[in-house]
Amino acid sequence: MQGYEAIRSRLRIPAIAAPMFLVSGPELVLAACRAGIVGSFPANNARTIEELDAWMTEIADAARAMDMPWAINIMVHRTYARTAEELELVLKHKPPIVITALGSPRQIVAAIQGYGGMVFADVNSITYARKAAEVGVDGLVLVSAGAGGHTGQLSAFAFVPAVREFFEGVIVLGGAIGSGRAVRAAEILGADFAYLGTRLIASEESIAHPDYKQMLIDASADEIILSASLTGVPANWLKGSLIAAGYDPAQMGPKAEIELGRPESDATKRWRDVWSAGQGVGAVRLVEKVSRIVDDLASEYEAVRG
């Protein structure tokens, strides 16, 4: 896996800072890169195309100077109205990795691989993993049970081995990974990289609201609520934020229709003021710099690597 080796050789530990809605911005991406892991962000965190262009310019220039890989996450669902415009900027700035979500990556694979980029498809089932593999992606992000935000139902212990049986590309594993021991465990299962999400939300560099960060510090895994009633896709949410937004965690209601539209027009969307987290929330104990978090992860990782 030549692509894997090119990425791994630049990293301190085999990890990617997951792209997180209303959390990941240029400062977090570049802090992750400086700390020695892959930084990433979702394109829809930039509320306009002009802002996205500026973010990508800043990240691409800085990451190039560091000789570090970075990634952008774009949604390819049929209801997301900005995919074509975001793809244009991807082709302009040429991020080393493009992570697709909520749909088939078929429409973008050739264009990204054409400039030498790698396409990783975010999938939450073996069925979707097979479909993504069939269209020629370079990697699969396996979102297992316990992941924050949009999540899967399969245990990582079942998911990774099952996918590795038919896929020889890069595997990234997400789902409650908040320690260096868990990063190493992902490798032992057969993954190439771990996806770090919840642990990084409370970093100083994230754009998450201060109350969001404090809620993570105060929360435990018992306070993670799984529901598809907000976005139409099963997702894990902080119980406290659901209550604050007027929801009853015990009666979340039916699955919503998926209607993504444009980021510029989502001020009224039901999930804007509800905060996600994974079952690894217990690893978040204070607000600290990304560099310190990665230091801790790296020390734990090396201690169990042997």
Legacy VTK file of the C-alpha trace (Angstrom):
# vtk DataFile Version 3.0
C-alpha trace
ASCII
DATASET POLYDATA
POINTS 306 float
0.000 0.000 0.000
2.166 2.791 -1.318
-0.330 5.480 -0.315
-0.419 4.220 3.254
3.359 4.269 3.555
3.561 7.832 2.213
1.145 8.995 4.911
2.388 6.872 7.795
6.021 7.865 7.357
5.127 11.461 8.208
3.093 10.699 11.315
3.997 10.341 14.966
1.174 7.859 15.547
-1.173 6.238 12.988
-4.103 8.563 13.553
-6.364 11.019 11.758
-8.154 13.882 13.474
-11.699 13.174 12.335
-13.607 15.929 10.513
-16.235 17.145 12.989
-19.258 19.365 12.369
-19.000 22.744 14.117
-15.680 21.646 15.647
-12.935 21.355 13.016
-11.503 24.485 11.418
-8.110 25.525 10.053
-6.590 26.008 13.504
-7.481 22.484 14.607
-6.394 20.954 11.287
-2.980 22.598 11.407
-2.502 21.914 15.109
-3.094 18.234 14.366
-0.566 18.324 11.532
2.023 20.031 13.716
1.449 17.447 16.438
2.127 14.603 14.021
-1.271 13.269 12.957
-3.426 13.908 9.880
-5.630 16.984 10.280
-9.021 17.150 8.590
-12.230 19.167 8.487
-15.692 18.924 6.909
-16.194 21.311 4.001
-19.580 22.388 5.318
-17.992 23.939 8.414
-17.059 26.780 6.068
-20.433 28.398 5.680
-19.786 29.864 2.211
-17.771 28.737 -0.785
-15.626 31.858 -0.451
-14.803 30.985 3.140
-14.050 27.391 2.150
-11.626 28.618 -0.522
-9.846 30.748 2.079
-9.658 27.891 4.575
-8.249 25.498 1.991
-5.677 28.043 0.861
-4.483 28.539 4.437
-4.358 24.827 5.221
-2.756 23.763 1.945
0.019 26.346 2.202
0.833 25.578 5.835
0.640 21.793 5.451
2.870 21.943 2.388
5.477 23.856 4.386
5.300 21.170 7.106
5.318 18.333 4.546
2.273 16.891 6.305
-0.834 15.233 4.840
-4.272 16.742 5.465
-7.801 15.846 4.486
-11.116 17.422 3.628
-14.469 15.728 4.137
-17.225 16.343 1.592
-20.766 15.033 1.546
-21.924 13.274 -1.610
-25.562 12.727 -0.673
-28.065 13.605 -3.416
-29.710 16.261 -1.189
-26.472 18.112 -0.495
-26.493 21.069 -2.868
-22.845 22.118 -2.693
-20.961 18.957 -3.722
-20.046 20.180 -7.225
-18.749 23.524 -5.950
-16.722 21.860 -3.229
-15.250 19.429 -5.743
-14.076 22.384 -7.836
-12.133 23.684 -4.836
-10.748 20.220 -4.147
-9.359 20.138 -7.682
-7.938 23.630 -7.176
-6.193 22.991 -3.835
-5.468 19.264 -4.266
-5.722 17.955 -0.684
-3.803 14.674 -0.303
-6.886 12.934 1.114
-10.594 13.452 0.418
-13.037 11.731 2.762
-16.540 11.243 1.400
-19.667 10.855 3.511
-23.378 10.082 3.165
-23.385 8.592 -0.293
-21.435 6.840 -3.020
-18.031 8.327 -3.879
-18.382 7.070 -7.460
-18.817 10.554 -8.936
-15.566 11.970 -7.541
-13.053 9.109 -7.400
-11.524 9.559 -10.855
-11.132 13.327 -10.529
-9.304 13.125 -7.201
-7.104 10.198 -8.132
-6.340 12.076 -11.335
-4.274 14.673 -9.467
-2.706 12.056 -7.183
-5.096 12.404 -4.263
-6.553 9.546 -2.271
-10.264 8.953 -1.693
-11.398 7.503 1.626
-15.094 6.626 1.884
-16.813 6.961 5.248
-19.001 3.839 5.709
-20.969 2.379 8.613
-21.778 -1.131 7.361
-20.176 -4.003 5.497
-22.660 -3.495 2.654
-21.622 0.129 2.153
-17.971 -0.832 2.504
-18.323 -3.308 -0.368
-20.080 -0.745 -2.548
-17.380 1.858 -1.934
-14.622 -0.666 -2.572
-16.215 -1.572 -5.888
-15.892 1.997 -7.210
-12.149 2.051 -6.572
-11.618 4.091 -3.415
-8.159 4.094 -1.855
-9.403 3.733 1.689
-12.422 3.033 3.860
-13.259 4.830 7.089
-15.114 2.256 9.153
-17.453 4.059 11.528
-18.170 1.479 14.198
-20.548 1.440 17.152
-19.781 4.121 19.704
-18.574 6.758 17.248
-19.664 10.341 17.796
-22.008 12.042 15.348
-23.204 9.775 12.542
-22.368 6.301 13.739
-22.539 2.621 12.930
-23.993 -0.433 14.646
-21.169 -2.926 14.206
-18.530 -3.606 16.815
-15.031 -2.769 15.625
-14.075 -6.356 16.498
-16.440 -7.602 13.796
-16.234 -4.709 11.321
-12.512 -4.517 10.627
-11.843 -8.243 10.067
-14.920 -8.564 7.855
-13.853 -5.685 5.607
-10.221 -6.776 5.513
-11.360 -10.056 3.944
-12.272 -8.265 0.701
-10.462 -4.909 0.839
-6.693 -4.489 0.530
-6.621 -0.693 0.689
-6.250 1.638 3.649
-8.616 1.051 6.562
-9.313 3.791 9.086
-11.229 2.776 12.213
-13.479 5.131 14.150
-15.565 4.615 17.252
-14.708 5.463 20.892
-10.962 5.750 20.221
-9.627 8.189 22.786
-6.337 6.722 24.015
-3.025 5.557 22.655
-3.937 2.039 23.717
-7.044 2.226 21.547
-4.986 3.484 18.596
-2.741 0.444 18.935
-5.780 -1.816 19.312
-7.107 -0.525 15.994
-3.862 -1.628 14.342
-4.014 -5.047 15.982
-7.534 -5.514 14.603
-6.203 -4.863 11.104
-6.789 -1.130 10.600
-4.063 1.168 9.317
-5.191 4.349 11.072
-7.381 5.335 13.999
-9.982 8.103 13.717
-9.784 10.516 16.674
-12.954 12.508 17.244
-14.441 13.222 20.661
-11.061 13.495 22.427
-10.183 16.476 20.209
-13.445 18.431 20.543
-12.323 19.906 23.864
-8.974 21.023 22.452
-8.060 24.693 22.679
-7.855 24.856 18.892
-11.333 23.528 18.113
-14.134 25.930 17.189
-16.607 24.136 19.484
-18.581 26.367 21.836
-17.017 26.572 25.340
-20.218 25.126 26.831
-19.872 22.155 24.458
-16.344 21.527 25.706
-17.424 21.732 29.334
-20.322 19.346 28.716
-17.854 16.808 27.319
-15.699 17.102 30.428
-18.722 16.539 32.664
-20.269 13.708 30.622
-19.878 9.941 30.770
-20.583 7.215 28.222
-23.961 6.648 29.878
-25.048 10.084 28.670
-24.645 9.359 24.954
-27.997 9.078 23.172
-28.375 7.320 19.815
-31.075 8.738 17.537
-31.875 9.226 13.846
-34.635 11.744 14.575
-32.475 14.825 14.060
-30.552 14.223 10.823
-32.199 11.121 9.399
-29.046 9.084 10.053
-28.318 7.302 13.366
-26.069 9.580 15.394
-24.748 9.824 18.945
-25.632 12.987 20.887
-24.857 14.402 24.308
-27.897 13.970 26.529
-27.420 17.385 28.124
-27.462 19.190 24.809
-30.640 17.386 23.748
-32.392 18.502 26.924
-31.127 22.075 26.520
-32.509 22.143 22.971
-35.957 21.001 24.153
-35.793 17.293 23.311
-36.792 14.395 25.527
-33.911 11.887 25.328
-36.326 9.084 26.213
-38.745 9.984 23.406
-36.719 11.206 20.437
-39.365 10.456 17.847
-39.221 8.872 14.386
-36.368 8.951 11.915
-36.153 12.292 10.108
-35.948 12.778 6.352
-32.431 13.490 5.107
-32.434 16.972 3.605
-28.987 18.533 3.657
-29.381 21.548 1.362
-26.602 24.143 1.645
-24.531 25.068 4.715
-25.405 28.723 4.154
-29.065 28.023 4.824
-28.963 25.635 7.781
-29.520 28.150 10.590
-32.905 26.597 11.303
-31.865 22.949 11.048
-32.837 20.901 14.082
-29.327 19.663 14.828
-27.537 23.016 14.816
-27.709 23.475 18.584
-27.377 19.803 19.555
-23.892 18.505 20.229
-22.511 15.105 19.305
-20.024 12.900 21.124
-18.903 9.307 21.054
-18.853 6.680 23.758
-15.198 7.504 24.384
-16.249 10.779 26.018
-14.850 9.629 29.356
-11.336 10.279 28.049
-12.073 14.030 27.914
-11.053 15.505 31.261
-9.989 19.057 30.498
-9.541 21.602 27.730
-5.988 21.342 26.446
-3.889 21.921 23.357
-3.885 19.364 20.561
-0.128 18.974 20.993
-0.613 17.874 24.607
-3.360 15.435 23.653
-1.177 13.847 20.968
1.757 13.736 23.402
-0.387 11.672 25.771
-1.663 9.435 22.984
1.851 8.860 21.657
3.209 7.954 25.111
0.395 5.442 25.643
0.798 4.068 22.137
4.534 3.477 22.501
4.085 1.927 25.943
1.842 -0.826 24.586
3.428 -1.191 21.166
6.323 -3.194 22.561
LINES 1 307
306 0 1 2 3 4 5 6 7 8 9 10 11 12 13 14 15 16 17 18 19 20 21 22 23 24 25 26 27 28 29 30 31 32 33 34 35 36 37 38 39 40 41 42 43 44 45 46 47 48 49 50 51 52 53 54 55 56 57 58 59 60 61 62 63 64 65 66 67 68 69 70 71 72 73 74 75 76 77 78 79 80 81 82 83 84 85 86 87 88 89 90 91 92 93 94 95 96 97 98 99 100 101 102 103 104 105 106 107 108 109 110 111 112 113 114 115 116 117 118 119 120 121 122 123 124 125 126 127 128 129 130 131 132 133 134 135 136 137 138 139 140 141 142 143 144 145 146 147 148 149 150 151 152 153 154 155 156 157 158 159 160 161 162 163 164 165 166 167 168 169 170 171 172 173 174 175 176 177 178 179 180 181 182 183 184 185 186 187 188 189 190 191 192 193 194 195 196 197 198 199 200 201 202 203 204 205 206 207 208 209 210 211 212 213 214 215 216 217 218 219 220 221 222 223 224 225 226 227 228 229 230 231 232 233 234 235 236 237 238 239 240 241 242 243 244 245 246 247 248 249 250 251 252 253 254 255 256 257 258 259 260 261 262 263 264 265 266 267 268 269 270 271 272 273 274 275 276 277 278 279 280 281 282 283 284 285 286 287 288 289 290 291 292 293 294 295 296 297 298 299 300 301 302 303 304 305
